[in-house]
């Protein structure tokens, strides 16, 4: 690929690669740059390079396979299965799907090893029949279609807000009342890893923030933390994490958003778990599925002490 930049002076290289379609995500853009597959004006460039008017950006052909590699060695906890769909309990710290064909440590690698038809159920080869995503550090119920008809129906349910999700989170502070968080959320202009809660209309407009609605209910109090149930009504990236942090209740272990570190959780883990999912489909009927907390989150609860 060979492109000249447009008149967006001062644009970061990784942003440019995503905007022009040379990379599917910022993470993939950074990988291309880090592995020397991107040059600017004939010289190898870094992900944070600033692209100016008339710069020539070249991206080497990506020769990695666009297919999910079956990995039977990975553990897989299946909560529900029928001929149409699967619900699995994703562990924390494990990615949902590979970003390139050589990756083998994601939940979709494990699923494809046992349910090979799910590899071609969706529209993106490296996502297969994955209906929705959970952040790497989040655990819980994950929906996967086993054929294209089921995938299309489930994606329509997601878009219409007809899949009810209840997360459990451990947050810093003493939350006593229900929170209705409605501020829109945008990509952080200076930190690609973070999302930003837009607190006013001008900021939301400037950053092209997306609508985000989150309901938070206190469940149990601990000495310095509160265990809460969270019901997002929309599906913006990092929505729960950003909303809770902006409200003054960051999630335990989520250091990216100011959460307290817990010894029982490793650096890639924070206390957010999709524990309850409800939906109804034409073929599978009404489903009400629970996903239990993992041993790491139960250890975290023991670490924070007695309930108040």
TACOR-V857075 format. One record per run of one state. SS is the DSSP state (@ for helix, = for strand, . for the rest). FROM is the first residue (numbers start at 1). TO is the last residue. If there is no record, write none. Layout:
# TACOR-V857075
{{SS | FROM | TO} {SS | FROM | TO}}
This chain:
# TACOR-V857075
{{. | 1 | 1} {= | 2 | 4} {. | 5 | 10} {= | 11 | 12} {@ | 13 | 19} {. | 20 | 25} {@ | 26 | 34} {. | 35 | 37} {= | 38 | 40} {. | 41 | 42} {= | 43 | 44} {. | 45 | 49} {= | 50 | 51} {. | 52 | 55} {= | 56 | 59} {. | 60 | 77} {= | 78 | 81} {. | 82 | 84} {= | 85 | 90} {. | 91 | 106} {@ | 107 | 114} {. | 115 | 115} {@ | 116 | 120} {. | 121 | 129} {= | 130 | 130} {. | 131 | 138} {= | 139 | 145} {. | 146 | 147} {@ | 148 | 159} {. | 160 | 163} {= | 164 | 172} {. | 173 | 178} {= | 179 | 181} {. | 182 | 184} {= | 185 | 187} {. | 188 | 194} {= | 195 | 197} {. | 198 | 200} {@ | 201 | 206} {. | 207 | 209} {= | 210 | 210} {. | 211 | 213} {= | 214 | 222} {. | 223 | 224} {= | 225 | 232} {. | 233 | 238} {@ | 239 | 246} {. | 247 | 250} {= | 251 | 251} {. | 252 | 254} {@ | 255 | 257} {. | 258 | 271} {= | 272 | 281} {. | 282 | 284} {= | 285 | 290} {. | 291 | 294} {@ | 295 | 304} {. | 305 | 306} {= | 307 | 307} {. | 308 | 308}}
